């Protein structure tokens, strides 16, 4: 599954927010079931940012949100996300 969180960030807060996203992603990388993740700034609307993470399954993602390091370093950032559904199932092809 993949989780997408989008953010609307004031241009004056970009440097600080990017550092917070990096810390949040680092916390998530240490959780069981984490596959990979990345974040980026929108090319057309520079106030929009996204954090995209890939997980083995939805259970791994939900358990990661209960991890103490994630609670301290990622949840405060994720709480600032635009309020919209963000969990997606990936189609598998092998």
PDB file of N, CA, C and O in Angstrom:
ATOM      1  N   UNK A   1       0.840  -1.162   0.000  1.00  0.00           N
ATOM      2  CA  UNK A   1       0.000   0.000   0.000  1.00  0.00           C
ATOM      3  C   UNK A   1       0.886   1.226   0.000  1.00  0.00           C
ATOM      4  O   UNK A   1       2.055   1.164   0.382  1.00  0.00           O
ATOM      5  N   UNK A   2       0.332   2.322  -0.424  1.00  0.00           N
ATOM      6  CA  UNK A   2       1.082   3.565  -0.335  1.00  0.00           C
ATOM      7  C   UNK A   2       0.254   4.596   0.392  1.00  0.00           C
ATOM      8  O   UNK A   2      -0.974   4.608   0.307  1.00  0.00           O
ATOM      9  N   UNK A   3       0.941   5.455   1.103  1.00  0.00           N
ATOM     10  CA  UNK A   3       0.306   6.533   1.858  1.00  0.00           C
ATOM     11  C   UNK A   3       0.824   7.856   1.312  1.00  0.00           C
ATOM     12  O   UNK A   3       2.030   8.068   1.186  1.00  0.00           O
ATOM     13  N   UNK A   4      -0.107   8.730   0.996  1.00  0.00           N
ATOM     14  CA  UNK A   4       0.234  10.034   0.448  1.00  0.00           C
ATOM     15  C   UNK A   4      -0.327  11.099   1.372  1.00  0.00           C
ATOM     16  O   UNK A   4      -1.523  11.119   1.659  1.00  0.00           O
ATOM     17  N   UNK A   5       0.538  11.979   1.832  1.00  0.00           N
ATOM     18  CA  UNK A   5       0.108  13.128   2.637  1.00  0.00           C
ATOM     19  C   UNK A   5       0.531  14.384   1.884  1.00  0.00           C
ATOM     20  O   UNK A   5       1.693  14.535   1.506  1.00  0.00           O
ATOM     21  N   UNK A   6      -0.431  15.286   1.671  1.00  0.00           N
ATOM     22  CA  UNK A   6      -0.118  16.538   0.989  1.00  0.00           C
ATOM     23  C   UNK A   6      -0.205  17.679   1.988  1.00  0.00           C
ATOM     24  O   UNK A   6      -0.997  17.644   2.930  1.00  0.00           O
ATOM     25  N   UNK A   7       0.617  18.683   1.768  1.00  0.00           N
ATOM     26  CA  UNK A   7       0.723  19.814   2.691  1.00  0.00           C
ATOM     27  C   UNK A   7       0.714  21.123   1.914  1.00  0.00           C
ATOM     28  O   UNK A   7       1.225  21.202   0.797  1.00  0.00           O
ATOM     29  N   UNK A   8       0.130  22.140   2.520  1.00  0.00           N
ATOM     30  CA  UNK A   8       0.178  23.489   1.979  1.00  0.00           C
ATOM     31  C   UNK A   8       1.037  24.300   2.945  1.00  0.00           C
ATOM     32  O   UNK A   8       0.644  24.529   4.089  1.00  0.00           O
ATOM     33  N   UNK A   9       2.196  24.729   2.488  1.00  0.00           N
ATOM     34  CA  UNK A   9       3.206  25.341   3.356  1.00  0.00           C
ATOM     35  C   UNK A   9       3.498  26.762   2.877  1.00  0.00           C
ATOM     36  O   UNK A   9       3.763  26.988   1.697  1.00  0.00           O
ATOM     37  N   UNK A  10       3.446  27.700   3.796  1.00  0.00           N
ATOM     38  CA  UNK A  10       3.799  29.078   3.460  1.00  0.00           C
ATOM     39  C   UNK A  10       5.251  29.115   2.984  1.00  0.00           C
ATOM     40  O   UNK A  10       6.111  28.433   3.541  1.00  0.00           O
ATOM     41  N   UNK A  11       5.515  29.904   1.965  1.00  0.00           N
ATOM     42  CA  UNK A  11       6.852  29.939   1.368  1.00  0.00           C
ATOM     43  C   UNK A  11       7.932  30.305   2.389  1.00  0.00           C
ATOM     44  O   UNK A  11       9.062  29.830   2.275  1.00  0.00           O
ATOM     45  N   UNK A  12       7.618  31.117   3.359  1.00  0.00           N
ATOM     46  CA  UNK A  12       8.597  31.484   4.381  1.00  0.00           C
ATOM     47  C   UNK A  12       8.937  30.357   5.337  1.00  0.00           C
ATOM     48  O   UNK A  12       9.932  30.436   6.058  1.00  0.00           O
ATOM     49  N   UNK A  13       8.125  29.308   5.352  1.00  0.00           N
ATOM     50  CA  UNK A  13       8.330  28.173   6.264  1.00  0.00           C
ATOM     51  C   UNK A  13       8.946  26.962   5.580  1.00  0.00           C
ATOM     52  O   UNK A  13       9.127  25.923   6.214  1.00  0.00           O
ATOM     53  N   UNK A  14       9.270  27.080   4.296  1.00  0.00           N
ATOM     54  CA  UNK A  14       9.706  25.927   3.500  1.00  0.00           C
ATOM     55  C   UNK A  14      10.949  25.250   4.068  1.00  0.00           C
ATOM     56  O   UNK A  14      10.968  24.027   4.200  1.00  0.00           O
ATOM     57  N   UNK A  15      11.978  26.006   4.405  1.00  0.00           N
ATOM     58  CA  UNK A  15      13.223  25.393   4.886  1.00  0.00           C
ATOM     59  C   UNK A  15      12.978  24.598   6.166  1.00  0.00           C
ATOM     60  O   UNK A  15      13.463  23.475   6.308  1.00  0.00           O
ATOM     61  N   UNK A  16      12.235  25.173   7.084  1.00  0.00           N
ATOM     62  CA  UNK A  16      11.934  24.490   8.343  1.00  0.00           C
ATOM     63  C   UNK A  16      11.061  23.263   8.086  1.00  0.00           C
ATOM     64  O   UNK A  16      11.292  22.202   8.666  1.00  0.00           O
ATOM     65  N   UNK A  17      10.065  23.406   7.222  1.00  0.00           N
ATOM     66  CA  UNK A  17       9.162  22.294   6.933  1.00  0.00           C
ATOM     67  C   UNK A  17       9.900  21.137   6.261  1.00  0.00           C
ATOM     68  O   UNK A  17       9.649  19.973   6.572  1.00  0.00           O
ATOM     69  N   UNK A  18      10.806  21.456   5.344  1.00  0.00           N
ATOM     70  CA  UNK A  18      11.574  20.398   4.681  1.00  0.00           C
ATOM     71  C   UNK A  18      12.393  19.606   5.696  1.00  0.00           C
ATOM     72  O   UNK A  18      12.499  18.384   5.589  1.00  0.00           O
ATOM     73  N   UNK A  19      12.964  20.281   6.663  1.00  0.00           N
ATOM     74  CA  UNK A  19      13.713  19.589   7.720  1.00  0.00           C
ATOM     75  C   UNK A  19      12.780  18.701   8.549  1.00  0.00           C
ATOM     76  O   UNK A  19      13.150  17.588   8.922  1.00  0.00           O
ATOM     77  N   UNK A  20      11.577  19.193   8.835  1.00  0.00           N
ATOM     78  CA  UNK A  20      10.602  18.388   9.586  1.00  0.00           C
ATOM     79  C   UNK A  20      10.180  17.154   8.789  1.00  0.00           C
ATOM     80  O   UNK A  20      10.054  16.067   9.354  1.00  0.00           O
ATOM     81  N   UNK A  21       9.962  17.312   7.489  1.00  0.00           N
ATOM     82  CA  UNK A  21       9.612  16.165   6.649  1.00  0.00           C
ATOM     83  C   UNK A  21      10.726  15.126   6.630  1.00  0.00           C
ATOM     84  O   UNK A  21      10.461  13.925   6.676  1.00  0.00           O
ATOM     85  N   UNK A  22      11.952  15.581   6.562  1.00  0.00           N
ATOM     86  CA  UNK A  22      13.089  14.670   6.559  1.00  0.00           C
ATOM     87  C   UNK A  22      13.139  13.871   7.859  1.00  0.00           C
ATOM     88  O   UNK A  22      13.379  12.664   7.838  1.00  0.00           O
ATOM     89  N   UNK A  23      12.915  14.536   8.980  1.00  0.00           N
ATOM     90  CA  UNK A  23      12.900  13.869  10.286  1.00  0.00           C
ATOM     91  C   UNK A  23      11.745  12.872  10.363  1.00  0.00           C
ATOM     92  O   UNK A  23      11.911  11.762  10.868  1.00  0.00           O
ATOM     93  N   UNK A  24      10.582  13.270   9.862  1.00  0.00           N
ATOM     94  CA  UNK A  24       9.417  12.385   9.867  1.00  0.00           C
ATOM     95  C   UNK A  24       9.676  11.140   9.032  1.00  0.00           C
ATOM     96  O   UNK A  24       9.386  10.023   9.460  1.00  0.00           O
ATOM     97  N   UNK A  25      10.216  11.337   7.855  1.00  0.00           N
ATOM     98  CA  UNK A  25      10.509  10.198   6.978  1.00  0.00           C
ATOM     99  C   UNK A  25      11.535   9.276   7.619  1.00  0.00           C
ATOM    100  O   UNK A  25      11.406   8.055   7.529  1.00  0.00           O
ATOM    101  N   UNK A  26      12.539   9.830   8.257  1.00  0.00           N
ATOM    102  CA  UNK A  26      13.543   9.014   8.937  1.00  0.00           C
ATOM    103  C   UNK A  26      12.896   8.150  10.017  1.00  0.00           C
ATOM    104  O   UNK A  26      13.242   6.976  10.155  1.00  0.00           O
ATOM    105  N   UNK A  27      11.967   8.710  10.779  1.00  0.00           N
ATOM    106  CA  UNK A  27      11.280   7.935  11.819  1.00  0.00           C
ATOM    107  C   UNK A  27      10.492   6.788  11.200  1.00  0.00           C
ATOM    108  O   UNK A  27      10.489   5.678  11.733  1.00  0.00           O
ATOM    109  N   UNK A  28       9.837   7.044  10.098  1.00  0.00           N
ATOM    110  CA  UNK A  28       9.035   6.002   9.444  1.00  0.00           C
ATOM    111  C   UNK A  28       9.903   4.888   8.858  1.00  0.00           C
ATOM    112  O   UNK A  28       9.487   3.730   8.832  1.00  0.00           O
ATOM    113  N   UNK A  29      11.103   5.229   8.388  1.00  0.00           N
ATOM    114  CA  UNK A  29      11.958   4.227   7.742  1.00  0.00           C
ATOM    115  C   UNK A  29      12.366   3.100   8.675  1.00  0.00           C
ATOM    116  O   UNK A  29      12.715   2.015   8.212  1.00  0.00           O
ATOM    117  N   UNK A  30      12.328   3.334   9.974  1.00  0.00           N
ATOM    118  CA  UNK A  30      12.749   2.324  10.947  1.00  0.00           C
ATOM    119  C   UNK A  30      11.618   1.388  11.371  1.00  0.00           C
ATOM    120  O   UNK A  30      11.824   0.526  12.225  1.00  0.00           O
ATOM    121  N   UNK A  31      10.450   1.539  10.800  1.00  0.00           N
ATOM    122  CA  UNK A  31       9.298   0.730  11.190  1.00  0.00           C
ATOM    123  C   UNK A  31       9.193  -0.520  10.333  1.00  0.00           C
ATOM    124  O   UNK A  31       9.507  -0.514   9.143  1.00  0.00           O
ATOM    125  N   UNK A  32       8.744  -1.591  10.971  1.00  0.00           N
ATOM    126  CA  UNK A  32       8.534  -2.860  10.255  1.00  0.00           C
ATOM    127  C   UNK A  32       7.510  -2.654   9.147  1.00  0.00           C
ATOM    128  O   UNK A  32       6.479  -2.013   9.352  1.00  0.00           O
ATOM    129  N   UNK A  33       7.802  -3.201   7.977  1.00  0.00           N
ATOM    130  CA  UNK A  33       6.887  -3.113   6.856  1.00  0.00           C
ATOM    131  C   UNK A  33       7.116  -1.923   5.946  1.00  0.00           C
ATOM    132  O   UNK A  33       6.495  -1.820   4.889  1.00  0.00           O
ATOM    133  N   UNK A  34       8.012  -1.014   6.350  1.00  0.00           N
ATOM    134  CA  UNK A  34       8.323   0.137   5.501  1.00  0.00           C
ATOM    135  C   UNK A  34       9.127  -0.337   4.301  1.00  0.00           C
ATOM    136  O   UNK A  34      10.078  -1.103   4.457  1.00  0.00           O
ATOM    137  N   UNK A  35       8.756   0.109   3.104  1.00  0.00           N
ATOM    138  CA  UNK A  35       9.478  -0.258   1.888  1.00  0.00           C
ATOM    139  C   UNK A  35      10.352   0.898   1.423  1.00  0.00           C
ATOM    140  O   UNK A  35      11.563   0.747   1.265  1.00  0.00           O
ATOM    141  N   UNK A  36       9.734   2.045   1.205  1.00  0.00           N
ATOM    142  CA  UNK A  36      10.491   3.233   0.800  1.00  0.00           C
ATOM    143  C   UNK A  36       9.607   4.461   0.952  1.00  0.00           C
ATOM    144  O   UNK A  36       8.396   4.356   1.147  1.00  0.00           O
ATOM    145  N   UNK A  37      10.232   5.619   0.861  1.00  0.00           N
ATOM    146  CA  UNK A  37       9.469   6.855   0.958  1.00  0.00           C
ATOM    147  C   UNK A  37      10.250   8.022   0.394  1.00  0.00           C
ATOM    148  O   UNK A  37      11.471   7.967   0.241  1.00  0.00           O
ATOM    149  N   UNK A  38       9.524   9.071   0.091  1.00  0.00           N
ATOM    150  CA  UNK A  38      10.146  10.278  -0.442  1.00  0.00           C
ATOM    151  C   UNK A  38       9.197  11.451  -0.241  1.00  0.00           C
ATOM    152  O   UNK A  38       7.999  11.272  -0.024  1.00  0.00           O
ATOM    153  N   UNK A  39       9.755  12.645  -0.319  1.00  0.00           N
ATOM    154  CA  UNK A  39       8.914  13.829  -0.257  1.00  0.00           C
ATOM    155  C   UNK A  39       9.383  14.805  -1.313  1.00  0.00           C
ATOM    156  O   UNK A  39      10.515  14.729  -1.790  1.00  0.00           O
ATOM    157  N   UNK A  40       8.501  15.723  -1.676  1.00  0.00           N
ATOM    158  CA  UNK A  40       8.864  16.682  -2.702  1.00  0.00           C
ATOM    159  C   UNK A  40       7.937  17.882  -2.713  1.00  0.00           C
ATOM    160  O   UNK A  40       6.857  17.882  -2.122  1.00  0.00           O
ATOM    161  N   UNK A  41       8.403  18.896  -3.405  1.00  0.00           N
ATOM    162  CA  UNK A  41       7.679  20.148  -3.567  1.00  0.00           C
ATOM    163  C   UNK A  41       7.059  20.182  -4.961  1.00  0.00           C
ATOM    164  O   UNK A  41       7.702  19.786  -5.933  1.00  0.00           O
ATOM    165  N   UNK A  42       5.839  20.644  -5.063  1.00  0.00           N
ATOM    166  CA  UNK A  42       5.142  20.725  -6.336  1.00  0.00           C
ATOM    167  C   UNK A  42       5.844  21.700  -7.274  1.00  0.00           C
ATOM    168  O   UNK A  42       6.250  22.784  -6.857  1.00  0.00           O
ATOM    169  N   UNK A  43       5.984  21.320  -8.527  1.00  0.00           N
ATOM    170  CA  UNK A  43       6.684  22.154  -9.504  1.00  0.00           C
ATOM    171  C   UNK A  43       5.866  23.356  -9.967  1.00  0.00           C
ATOM    172  O   UNK A  43       6.435  24.376 -10.355  1.00  0.00           O
ATOM    173  N   UNK A  44       4.560  23.252  -9.931  1.00  0.00           N
ATOM    174  CA  UNK A  44       3.708  24.336 -10.409  1.00  0.00           C
ATOM    175  C   UNK A  44       3.205  25.245  -9.297  1.00  0.00           C
ATOM    176  O   UNK A  44       3.001  26.440  -9.512  1.00  0.00           O
ATOM    177  N   UNK A  45       3.006  24.692  -8.127  1.00  0.00           N
ATOM    178  CA  UNK A  45       2.501  25.452  -6.976  1.00  0.00           C
ATOM    179  C   UNK A  45       3.454  25.205  -5.813  1.00  0.00           C
ATOM    180  O   UNK A  45       3.303  24.230  -5.078  1.00  0.00           O
ATOM    181  N   UNK A  46       4.431  26.086  -5.649  1.00  0.00           N
ATOM    182  CA  UNK A  46       5.547  25.834  -4.721  1.00  0.00           C
ATOM    183  C   UNK A  46       5.150  25.771  -3.251  1.00  0.00           C
ATOM    184  O   UNK A  46       5.981  25.412  -2.417  1.00  0.00           O
ATOM    185  N   UNK A  47       3.929  26.101  -2.913  1.00  0.00           N
ATOM    186  CA  UNK A  47       3.501  25.962  -1.519  1.00  0.00           C
ATOM    187  C   UNK A  47       2.991  24.547  -1.228  1.00  0.00           C
ATOM    188  O   UNK A  47       2.751  24.211  -0.069  1.00  0.00           O
ATOM    189  N   UNK A  48       2.823  23.721  -2.250  1.00  0.00           N
ATOM    190  CA  UNK A  48       2.338  22.354  -2.048  1.00  0.00           C
ATOM    191  C   UNK A  48       3.499  21.369  -1.946  1.00  0.00           C
ATOM    192  O   UNK A  48       4.429  21.394  -2.752  1.00  0.00           O
ATOM    193  N   UNK A  49       3.425  20.510  -0.949  1.00  0.00           N
ATOM    194  CA  UNK A  49       4.422  19.469  -0.701  1.00  0.00           C
ATOM    195  C   UNK A  49       3.707  18.137  -0.534  1.00  0.00           C
ATOM    196  O   UNK A  49       2.514  18.100  -0.232  1.00  0.00           O
ATOM    197  N   UNK A  50       4.432  17.050  -0.729  1.00  0.00           N
ATOM    198  CA  UNK A  50       3.869  15.729  -0.493  1.00  0.00           C
ATOM    199  C   UNK A  50       4.903  14.819   0.177  1.00  0.00           C
ATOM    200  O   UNK A  50       6.108  14.946  -0.035  1.00  0.00           O
ATOM    201  N   UNK A  51       4.394  13.916   0.978  1.00  0.00           N
ATOM    202  CA  UNK A  51       5.187  12.832   1.557  1.00  0.00           C
ATOM    203  C   UNK A  51       4.528  11.542   1.098  1.00  0.00           C
ATOM    204  O   UNK A  51       3.350  11.313   1.372  1.00  0.00           O
ATOM    205  N   UNK A  52       5.280  10.700   0.403  1.00  0.00           N
ATOM    206  CA  UNK A  52       4.756   9.439  -0.123  1.00  0.00           C
ATOM    207  C   UNK A  52       5.573   8.306   0.490  1.00  0.00           C
ATOM    208  O   UNK A  52       6.801   8.300   0.411  1.00  0.00           O
ATOM    209  N   UNK A  53       4.885   7.358   1.097  1.00  0.00           N
ATOM    210  CA  UNK A  53       5.563   6.197   1.672  1.00  0.00           C
ATOM    211  C   UNK A  53       4.901   4.925   1.151  1.00  0.00           C
ATOM    212  O   UNK A  53       3.700   4.890   0.885  1.00  0.00           O
ATOM    213  N   UNK A  54       5.708   3.893   1.014  1.00  0.00           N
ATOM    214  CA  UNK A  54       5.252   2.582   0.534  1.00  0.00           C
ATOM    215  C   UNK A  54       5.434   1.575   1.660  1.00  0.00           C
ATOM    216  O   UNK A  54       6.460   1.558   2.340  1.00  0.00           O
ATOM    217  N   UNK A  55       4.421   0.738   1.845  1.00  0.00           N
ATOM    218  CA  UNK A  55       4.382  -0.223   2.943  1.00  0.00           C
ATOM    219  C   UNK A  55       4.010  -1.603   2.434  1.00  0.00           C
ATOM    220  O   UNK A  55       3.362  -1.737   1.397  1.00  0.00           O
ATOM    221  N   UNK A  56       4.423  -2.630   3.168  1.00  0.00           N
ATOM    222  CA  UNK A  56       4.071  -4.007   2.809  1.00  0.00           C
ATOM    223  C   UNK A  56       2.565  -4.200   2.803  1.00  0.00           C
ATOM    224  O   UNK A  56       2.027  -4.900   1.946  1.00  0.00           O
ATOM    225  N   UNK A  57       1.879  -3.574   3.767  1.00  0.00           N
ATOM    226  CA  UNK A  57       0.424  -3.700   3.863  1.00  0.00           C
ATOM    227  C   UNK A  57      -0.109  -2.587   4.767  1.00  0.00           C
ATOM    228  O   UNK A  57       0.658  -1.876   5.416  1.00  0.00           O
ATOM    229  N   UNK A  58      -1.412  -2.453   4.795  1.00  0.00           N
ATOM    230  CA  UNK A  58      -2.021  -1.379   5.582  1.00  0.00           C
ATOM    231  C   UNK A  58      -1.778  -1.577   7.075  1.00  0.00           C
ATOM    232  O   UNK A  58      -1.665  -0.600   7.816  1.00  0.00           O
ATOM    233  N   UNK A  59      -1.697  -2.814   7.521  1.00  0.00           N
ATOM    234  CA  UNK A  59      -1.421  -3.071   8.937  1.00  0.00           C
ATOM    235  C   UNK A  59      -0.064  -2.541   9.361  1.00  0.00           C
ATOM    236  O   UNK A  59       0.073  -1.965  10.440  1.00  0.00           O
ATOM    237  N   UNK A  60       0.934  -2.732   8.516  1.00  0.00           N
ATOM    238  CA  UNK A  60       2.277  -2.210   8.818  1.00  0.00           C
ATOM    239  C   UNK A  60       2.246  -0.696   8.961  1.00  0.00           C
ATOM    240  O   UNK A  60       2.853  -0.134   9.873  1.00  0.00           O
ATOM    241  N   UNK A  61       1.536  -0.043   8.053  1.00  0.00           N
ATOM    242  CA  UNK A  61       1.435   1.416   8.103  1.00  0.00           C
ATOM    243  C   UNK A  61       0.734   1.867   9.383  1.00  0.00           C
ATOM    244  O   UNK A  61       1.205   2.782  10.060  1.00  0.00           O
ATOM    245  N   UNK A  62      -0.358   1.246   9.709  1.00  0.00           N
ATOM    246  CA  UNK A  62      -1.108   1.652  10.904  1.00  0.00           C
ATOM    247  C   UNK A  62      -0.334   1.366  12.179  1.00  0.00           C
ATOM    248  O   UNK A  62      -0.390   2.156  13.121  1.00  0.00           O
ATOM    249  N   UNK A  63       0.390   0.247  12.229  1.00  0.00           N
ATOM    250  CA  UNK A  63       1.219  -0.035  13.404  1.00  0.00           C
ATOM    251  C   UNK A  63       2.353   0.975  13.513  1.00  0.00           C
ATOM    252  O   UNK A  63       2.732   1.363  14.618  1.00  0.00           O
ATOM    253  N   UNK A  64       2.897   1.403  12.383  1.00  0.00           N
ATOM    254  CA  UNK A  64       3.975   2.402  12.402  1.00  0.00           C
ATOM    255  C   UNK A  64       3.513   3.696  13.057  1.00  0.00           C
ATOM    256  O   UNK A  64       4.297   4.364  13.732  1.00  0.00           O
ATOM    257  N   UNK A  65       2.264   4.050  12.867  1.00  0.00           N
ATOM    258  CA  UNK A  65       1.748   5.287  13.452  1.00  0.00           C
ATOM    259  C   UNK A  65       1.672   5.219  14.970  1.00  0.00           C
ATOM    260  O   UNK A  65       1.517   6.247  15.628  1.00  0.00           O
ATOM    261  N   UNK A  66       1.781   4.001  15.540  1.00  0.00           N
ATOM    262  CA  UNK A  66       1.779   3.824  16.991  1.00  0.00           C
ATOM    263  C   UNK A  66       3.190   3.772  17.573  1.00  0.00           C
ATOM    264  O   UNK A  66       3.351   3.762  18.794  1.00  0.00           O
ATOM    265  N   UNK A  67       4.197   3.739  16.730  1.00  0.00           N
ATOM    266  CA  UNK A  67       5.586   3.690  17.167  1.00  0.00           C
ATOM    267  C   UNK A  67       5.944   4.989  17.900  1.00  0.00           C
ATOM    268  O   UNK A  67       5.572   6.074  17.452  1.00  0.00           O
ATOM    269  N   UNK A  68       6.659   4.886  19.015  1.00  0.00           N
ATOM    270  CA  UNK A  68       6.982   6.079  19.818  1.00  0.00           C
ATOM    271  C   UNK A  68       7.791   7.110  19.044  1.00  0.00           C
ATOM    272  O   UNK A  68       7.513   8.305  19.144  1.00  0.00           O
ATOM    273  N   UNK A  69       8.783   6.675  18.277  1.00  0.00           N
ATOM    274  CA  UNK A  69       9.592   7.612  17.490  1.00  0.00           C
ATOM    275  C   UNK A  69       8.731   8.325  16.453  1.00  0.00           C
ATOM    276  O   UNK A  69       8.894   9.522  16.215  1.00  0.00           O
ATOM    277  N   UNK A  70       7.816   7.583  15.840  1.00  0.00           N
ATOM    278  CA  UNK A  70       6.898   8.171  14.856  1.00  0.00           C
ATOM    279  C   UNK A  70       5.958   9.157  15.546  1.00  0.00           C
ATOM    280  O   UNK A  70       5.682  10.232  15.013  1.00  0.00           O
ATOM    281  N   UNK A  71       5.468   8.793  16.723  1.00  0.00           N
ATOM    282  CA  UNK A  71       4.584   9.713  17.455  1.00  0.00           C
ATOM    283  C   UNK A  71       5.281  11.039  17.755  1.00  0.00           C
ATOM    284  O   UNK A  71       4.660  12.101  17.705  1.00  0.00           O
ATOM    285  N   UNK A  72       6.559  10.969  18.062  1.00  0.00           N
ATOM    286  CA  UNK A  72       7.307  12.182  18.411  1.00  0.00           C
ATOM    287  C   UNK A  72       7.752  12.976  17.186  1.00  0.00           C
ATOM    288  O   UNK A  72       7.765  14.206  17.222  1.00  0.00           O
ATOM    289  N   UNK A  73       8.116  12.293  16.105  1.00  0.00           N
ATOM    290  CA  UNK A  73       8.774  12.960  14.987  1.00  0.00           C
ATOM    291  C   UNK A  73       7.988  13.024  13.686  1.00  0.00           C
ATOM    292  O   UNK A  73       8.311  13.838  12.821  1.00  0.00           O
ATOM    293  N   UNK A  74       6.968  12.194  13.523  1.00  0.00           N
ATOM    294  CA  UNK A  74       6.208  12.207  12.273  1.00  0.00           C
ATOM    295  C   UNK A  74       4.764  12.667  12.462  1.00  0.00           C
ATOM    296  O   UNK A  74       4.237  13.405  11.629  1.00  0.00           O
ATOM    297  N   UNK A  75       4.132  12.245  13.530  1.00  0.00           N
ATOM    298  CA  UNK A  75       2.722  12.595  13.731  1.00  0.00           C
ATOM    299  C   UNK A  75       2.497  14.102  13.769  1.00  0.00           C
ATOM    300  O   UNK A  75       1.526  14.571  13.176  1.00  0.00           O
ATOM    301  N   UNK A  76       3.351  14.892  14.440  1.00  0.00           N
ATOM    302  CA  UNK A  76       3.124  16.346  14.408  1.00  0.00           C
ATOM    303  C   UNK A  76       3.149  16.919  12.991  1.00  0.00           C
ATOM    304  O   UNK A  76       2.405  17.851  12.687  1.00  0.00           O
ATOM    305  N   UNK A  77       3.988  16.376  12.136  1.00  0.00           N
ATOM    306  CA  UNK A  77       4.034  16.822  10.738  1.00  0.00           C
ATOM    307  C   UNK A  77       2.804  16.320   9.995  1.00  0.00           C
ATOM    308  O   UNK A  77       2.149  17.089   9.292  1.00  0.00           O
ATOM    309  N   UNK A  78       2.482  15.037  10.142  1.00  0.00           N
ATOM    310  CA  UNK A  78       1.329  14.462   9.449  1.00  0.00           C
ATOM    311  C   UNK A  78       0.021  15.137   9.863  1.00  0.00           C
ATOM    312  O   UNK A  78      -0.923  15.193   9.076  1.00  0.00           O
ATOM    313  N   UNK A  79      -0.038  15.640  11.077  1.00  0.00           N
ATOM    314  CA  UNK A  79      -1.238  16.334  11.545  1.00  0.00           C
ATOM    315  C   UNK A  79      -1.478  17.625  10.765  1.00  0.00           C
ATOM    316  O   UNK A  79      -2.595  18.143  10.758  1.00  0.00           O
ATOM    317  N   UNK A  80      -0.456  18.142  10.117  1.00  0.00           N
ATOM    318  CA  UNK A  80      -0.577  19.368   9.326  1.00  0.00           C
ATOM    319  C   UNK A  80      -0.976  19.097   7.874  1.00  0.00           C
ATOM    320  O   UNK A  80      -1.099  20.031   7.082  1.00  0.00           O
ATOM    321  N   UNK A  81      -1.176  17.840   7.526  1.00  0.00           N
ATOM    322  CA  UNK A  81      -1.526  17.471   6.148  1.00  0.00           C
ATOM    323  C   UNK A  81      -2.913  17.982   5.783  1.00  0.00           C
ATOM    324  O   UNK A  81      -3.770  18.173   6.646  1.00  0.00           O
ATOM    325  N   UNK A  82      -3.114  18.197   4.501  1.00  0.00           N
ATOM    326  CA  UNK A  82      -4.429  18.543   3.985  1.00  0.00           C
ATOM    327  C   UNK A  82      -5.374  17.386   4.318  1.00  0.00           C
ATOM    328  O   UNK A  82      -5.025  16.222   4.121  1.00  0.00           O
ATOM    329  N   UNK A  83      -6.561  17.705   4.818  1.00  0.00           N
ATOM    330  CA  UNK A  83      -7.507  16.680   5.256  1.00  0.00           C
ATOM    331  C   UNK A  83      -8.172  16.027   4.043  1.00  0.00           C
ATOM    332  O   UNK A  83      -9.144  16.541   3.490  1.00  0.00           O
ATOM    333  N   UNK A  84      -7.617  14.882   3.649  1.00  0.00           N
ATOM    334  CA  UNK A  84      -8.146  14.115   2.527  1.00  0.00           C
ATOM    335  C   UNK A  84      -7.670  12.675   2.677  1.00  0.00           C
ATOM    336  O   UNK A  84      -6.665  12.427   3.343  1.00  0.00           O
ATOM    337  N   UNK A  85      -8.374  11.724   2.070  1.00  0.00           N
ATOM    338  CA  UNK A  85      -7.920  10.332   2.146  1.00  0.00           C
ATOM    339  C   UNK A  85      -6.516  10.193   1.569  1.00  0.00           C
ATOM    340  O   UNK A  85      -6.195  10.809   0.553  1.00  0.00           O
ATOM    341  N   UNK A  86      -5.678   9.382   2.218  1.00  0.00           N
ATOM    342  CA  UNK A  86      -4.300   9.275   1.773  1.00  0.00           C
ATOM    343  C   UNK A  86      -3.756   7.865   1.650  1.00  0.00           C
ATOM    344  O   UNK A  86      -2.593   7.693   1.284  1.00  0.00           O
ATOM    345  N   UNK A  87      -4.558   6.849   1.943  1.00  0.00           N
ATOM    346  CA  UNK A  87      -4.090   5.465   1.857  1.00  0.00           C
ATOM    347  C   UNK A  87      -4.597   4.842   0.561  1.00  0.00           C
ATOM    348  O   UNK A  87      -5.787   4.905   0.252  1.00  0.00           O
ATOM    349  N   UNK A  88      -3.678   4.240  -0.195  1.00  0.00           N
ATOM    350  CA  UNK A  88      -4.012   3.669  -1.489  1.00  0.00           C
ATOM    351  C   UNK A  88      -3.468   2.256  -1.606  1.00  0.00           C
ATOM    352  O   UNK A  88      -2.381   1.949  -1.117  1.00  0.00           O
ATOM    353  N   UNK A  89      -4.234   1.412  -2.255  1.00  0.00           N
ATOM    354  CA  UNK A  89      -3.777   0.051  -2.534  1.00  0.00           C
ATOM    355  C   UNK A  89      -3.028   0.049  -3.856  1.00  0.00           C
ATOM    356  O   UNK A  89      -3.485   0.630  -4.840  1.00  0.00           O
ATOM    357  N   UNK A  90      -1.893  -0.598  -3.873  1.00  0.00           N
ATOM    358  CA  UNK A  90      -1.111  -0.719  -5.111  1.00  0.00           C
ATOM    359  C   UNK A  90      -1.503  -1.981  -5.846  1.00  0.00           C
ATOM    360  O   UNK A  90      -1.589  -3.041  -5.226  1.00  0.00           O
ATOM    361  N   UNK A  91      -1.746  -1.908  -7.148  1.00  0.00           N
ATOM    362  CA  UNK A  91      -1.969  -3.132  -7.911  1.00  0.00           C
ATOM    363  C   UNK A  91      -0.640  -3.875  -8.073  1.00  0.00           C
ATOM    364  O   UNK A  91       0.396  -3.263  -8.333  1.00  0.00           O
ATOM    365  N   UNK A  92      -0.682  -5.159  -7.922  1.00  0.00           N
ATOM    366  CA  UNK A  92       0.529  -5.968  -8.033  1.00  0.00           C
ATOM    367  C   UNK A  92       0.563  -6.682  -9.369  1.00  0.00           C
ATOM    368  O   UNK A  92      -0.434  -7.259  -9.804  1.00  0.00           O
ATOM    369  N   UNK A  93       1.687  -6.641  -9.999  1.00  0.00           N
ATOM    370  CA  UNK A  93       1.858  -7.402 -11.230  1.00  0.00           C
ATOM    371  C   UNK A  93       3.219  -8.093 -11.167  1.00  0.00           C
ATOM    372  O   UNK A  93       4.251  -7.449 -10.974  1.00  0.00           O
ATOM    373  N   UNK A  94       3.199  -9.386 -11.328  1.00  0.00           N
ATOM    374  CA  UNK A  94       4.446 -10.144 -11.269  1.00  0.00           C
ATOM    375  C   UNK A  94       4.540 -11.081 -12.429  1.00  0.00           C
ATOM    376  O   UNK A  94       5.524 -11.810 -12.555  1.00  0.00           O
TER     377      UNK A  94
END
